């Protein structure tokens, strides 16, 4: 039975939400699966991915073939690296502790990159809101300025005509 690690679509039209599953390659896309490994939500920025890394590694070691998208997700979350390191441990190139240390160092580095992206997005969002607020203030001030001088000009003209009339009388 050839096993694939693939995505199973859920969610509404235009709002996809995927489960990452290990399934028989002959089953339908949204059909029966052997094990649910995680979930993937592309609607958020950055995309939300929940994955059982150890379960995915076990399926990979048993010969499951990931689809292209699933492989990218597994790589992003470190399952492919962990599988690679486990192969090194089996061959004797690494010890279990060294492999775990390398994997944890990679996870920390990846978490820092994701955090930096999240901070960058929130900063860009805050700057966009500030610019929009400034533009709105400018529009409001222009509107108020356009409405206010009309009244002042009429009063100024009345005062000017009264002054000229007073000057002519003198």
MARLO-419812 format. One line per field, with one value per residue (C-alpha): residue in one letter; residue number from 1; x, z, y. Coordinates in pm, 1 decimal. Layout:
rest: c(a; ...)
nr: c(NUM; ...)
xx: c(X; ...)
zz: c(Z; ...)
yy: c(Y; ...)
***
This chain:
rest: c(x; x; x; x; x; x; x; x; x; x; x; x; x; x; x; x; x; x; x; x; x; x; x; x; x; x; x; x; x; x; x; x; x; x; x; x; x; x; x; x; x; x; x; x; x; x; x; x; x; x; x; x; x; x; x; x; x; x; x; x; x; x; x; x; x; x; x; x; x; x; x; x; x; x; x; x; x; x; x; x; x; x; x; x; x; x; x; x; x; x; x; x; x; x; x; x; x; x; x; x; x; x; x; x; x; x; x; x; x; x; x; x; x; x; x; x; x; x; x; x; x; x; x; x; x; x; x; x; x; x; x; x; x; x; x; x; x; x; x; x; x; x; x; x; x; x; x; x; x; x; x; x; x; x; x; x; x; x; x; x; x; x; x; x; x; x; x; x; x; x)
nr: c(1; 2; 3; 4; 5; 6; 7; 8; 9; 10; 11; 12; 13; 14; 15; 16; 17; 18; 19; 20; 21; 22; 23; 24; 25; 26; 27; 28; 29; 30; 31; 32; 33; 34; 35; 36; 37; 38; 39; 40; 41; 42; 43; 44; 45; 46; 47; 48; 49; 50; 51; 52; 53; 54; 55; 56; 57; 58; 59; 60; 61; 62; 63; 64; 65; 66; 67; 68; 69; 70; 71; 72; 73; 74; 75; 76; 77; 78; 79; 80; 81; 82; 83; 84; 85; 86; 87; 88; 89; 90; 91; 92; 93; 94; 95; 96; 97; 98; 99; 100; 101; 102; 103; 104; 105; 106; 107; 108; 109; 110; 111; 112; 113; 114; 115; 116; 117; 118; 119; 120; 121; 122; 123; 124; 125; 126; 127; 128; 129; 130; 131; 132; 133; 134; 135; 136; 137; 138; 139; 140; 141; 142; 143; 144; 145; 146; 147; 148; 149; 150; 151; 152; 153; 154; 155; 156; 157; 158; 159; 160; 161; 162; 163; 164; 165; 166; 167; 168; 169; 170)
xx: c(0.0; 179.2; 134.7; 141.5; 168.1; -64.7; -309.9; -679.9; -890.6; -1148.0; -1305.9; -1534.4; -1514.3; -1234.0; -1117.3; -921.3; -801.5; -596.9; -525.7; -188.3; -257.5; -89.0; -321.2; -325.8; -230.9; -534.6; -787.4; -966.4; -820.4; -1071.0; -1136.7; -1018.7; -678.4; -454.3; -341.7; -386.0; -43.7; -137.7; -317.1; -225.5; -408.3; -287.7; -539.1; -318.3; 6.0; 241.4; 56.0; -37.9; 104.1; 48.8; 243.3; 327.0; 692.6; 768.5; 466.2; 564.9; 923.5; 797.5; 583.5; 877.2; 1100.8; 838.6; 846.4; 563.1; 615.7; 514.1; 351.1; 531.3; 326.8; 337.8; 713.2; 751.9; 544.3; 736.4; 1062.2; 940.4; 854.5; 1175.7; 1037.6; 1258.5; 1567.3; 1480.2; 1437.5; 1776.0; 1942.0; 1778.2; 1933.4; 2272.6; 2219.1; 2127.4; 2445.3; 2659.0; 2766.6; 2601.2; 2496.7; 2136.6; 2236.6; 2422.6; 2124.1; 1885.0; 2117.4; 2136.7; 1759.8; 1692.5; 1941.3; 1764.0; 1423.7; 1542.2; 1681.2; 1357.7; 1147.2; 1357.7; 1300.0; 923.8; 914.2; 1108.0; 860.7; 566.0; 720.2; 793.9; 434.8; 295.0; 531.6; 431.3; 64.5; 115.3; 295.2; 16.8; -243.2; -41.2; -13.0; -386.2; -458.0; -233.9; -399.1; -742.1; -636.4; -510.2; -837.1; -1039.6; -827.2; -860.0; -1236.8; -1259.9; -1032.3; -1240.8; -1562.7; -1434.9; -1281.4; -1611.9; -1764.7; -1453.2; -1427.6; -1787.7; -1727.0; -1398.8; -1568.7; -1842.9; -1582.0; -1380.9; -1684.7; -1777.7; -1421.0; -1411.0; -1749.6; -1621.7; -1304.3; -1505.7; -1722.2; -1416.3)
zz: c(0.0; -113.7; 145.6; 70.3; 310.1; 157.9; 225.5; 277.1; 208.1; 454.0; 513.7; 310.5; -49.6; -79.9; 277.9; 259.5; 566.0; 524.3; 730.0; 679.2; 661.1; 582.7; 337.6; 88.8; -246.2; -408.0; -177.8; -271.4; -183.3; 96.5; 158.4; 408.0; 570.1; 794.4; 1039.1; 1082.0; 1130.6; 1159.2; 1013.9; 778.9; 759.9; 467.9; 549.7; 819.5; 767.8; 833.3; 765.6; 1073.4; 1073.1; 1346.7; 1287.8; 1480.7; 1374.8; 1532.7; 1366.3; 1029.7; 1070.6; 1156.5; 840.8; 632.3; 776.6; 690.8; 327.8; 296.7; 7.0; 67.1; -210.6; -320.8; -98.4; 195.8; 152.5; 166.5; 487.3; 643.6; 553.0; 699.5; 1031.3; 1042.7; 987.4; 682.4; 876.9; 1168.8; 927.7; 773.7; 1116.3; 1216.2; 905.1; 1018.9; 1361.8; 1203.9; 995.7; 1296.2; 1169.4; 1466.7; 1816.5; 1928.3; 2147.6; 1865.0; 1633.0; 1896.3; 1962.3; 1591.4; 1555.5; 1858.4; 1732.0; 1395.7; 1566.0; 1764.7; 1451.7; 1262.8; 1549.9; 1548.4; 1173.4; 1209.8; 1503.2; 1301.7; 1014.9; 1251.1; 1408.1; 1064.7; 955.4; 1272.6; 1237.3; 872.8; 973.4; 1246.3; 1001.3; 746.4; 1013.2; 1120.9; 761.0; 707.0; 1029.5; 921.3; 578.9; 740.3; 975.2; 678.0; 491.5; 798.2; 855.8; 490.1; 507.0; 824.8; 678.8; 361.1; 559.1; 818.7; 596.0; 418.9; 739.9; 834.1; 488.3; 503.8; 848.5; 729.8; 426.5; 647.5; 884.6; 591.0; 436.8; 774.8; 820.3; 471.3; 535.9; 865.0; 697.1; 423.4; 682.5; 853.8)
yy: c(0.0; 318.6; 593.9; 965.6; 1255.5; 1512.1; 1791.9; 1736.3; 2045.5; 2173.1; 2514.0; 2738.2; 2839.5; 3095.4; 3026.2; 2701.7; 2515.7; 2200.5; 1892.2; 1728.7; 1355.1; 1027.0; 850.3; 566.4; 717.4; 552.6; 723.7; 1045.6; 1385.7; 1444.8; 1077.4; 819.8; 873.3; 667.1; 936.9; 1310.9; 1469.4; 1834.6; 2135.4; 2421.9; 2755.0; 2972.3; 3249.6; 3402.4; 3591.1; 3417.0; 3093.0; 2890.5; 2538.6; 2281.0; 1959.2; 1643.1; 1636.4; 1298.0; 1136.5; 1280.5; 1156.9; 809.7; 801.0; 925.1; 653.8; 393.6; 503.2; 757.0; 1000.2; 1364.0; 1563.5; 1881.2; 2114.2; 1875.3; 1841.2; 2219.9; 2233.0; 1942.9; 2115.5; 2446.5; 2280.9; 2073.5; 1722.1; 1666.7; 1781.6; 1556.0; 1262.8; 1343.9; 1360.6; 1030.2; 874.1; 1003.2; 849.6; 512.8; 519.6; 615.2; 957.1; 1131.4; 1043.9; 1089.0; 1386.0; 1561.7; 1517.8; 1653.0; 1948.2; 2036.0; 2007.5; 2231.5; 2491.9; 2492.1; 2527.6; 2830.3; 2994.6; 2929.4; 3067.3; 3384.8; 3429.7; 3381.6; 3625.2; 3882.9; 3849.8; 3887.6; 4198.7; 4343.3; 4288.8; 4446.1; 4744.1; 4791.6; 4770.9; 5031.9; 5263.8; 5225.1; 5310.3; 5615.1; 5739.5; 5686.9; 5877.6; 6166.9; 6178.5; 6179.9; 6462.7; 6663.1; 6613.5; 6715.4; 7026.0; 7123.6; 7077.8; 7285.7; 7551.3; 7564.0; 7608.9; 7860.7; 8137.3; 8196.9; 8327.7; 8527.6; 8687.0; 8805.9; 8953.8; 9106.7; 9258.2; 9405.1; 9549.3; 9686.9; 9855.3; 10004.6; 10132.9; 10285.3; 10443.7; 10583.8; 10712.6; 10883.8; 11058.2; 11205.8)
***
